[in-house]
Amino acid sequence: METAITELRAFRRCKESKRVSVVAVYEDSSTGARVHEFCRSLSRHLGEDCKIIHQVWLVNEFLMPQLKEIAAREAASADLIIISIHHADSLSDEVKGWFDSWLRQKANRHMALVALFDRVDQGDSSSMRAYLEEAAQRGDMEFLAQSEEMPEYC
């Protein structure tokens, strides 16, 4: 994953500007921990001179239309969107609605969408990945999907 971060064009733009705006969405404490680890890795790669401004949203907050709209406005102006979720057949209607809302507000900004999934041995997220990849294409964004690595056994 470390190498994949630096391959994003958005990464290079953020490194040059010394600032990156991140909006992250997660489901629970374990998916939130993935977001935190990704942001730590991003920070290491960008260096101490780069400021990371991040907003973090729990998926359940999207059940409240007002909060979903605030999160959509934040996402529309972000450099990097991170979604960290568990394997499932599809994304919830709330998350899809949030995507539709901020994609309409996005304007012509260079952005990247990063999807962080469970380990591949824990299930299949191919339909969610396909939706996210299609959403990235609709928004003319770079897309990166990453599954947690398998733990190493002694």
Order of alpha helices (4+ residues) and beta strands (2+ residues): alpha-alpha-beta-alpha-beta-alpha-beta-alpha-beta-alpha-beta
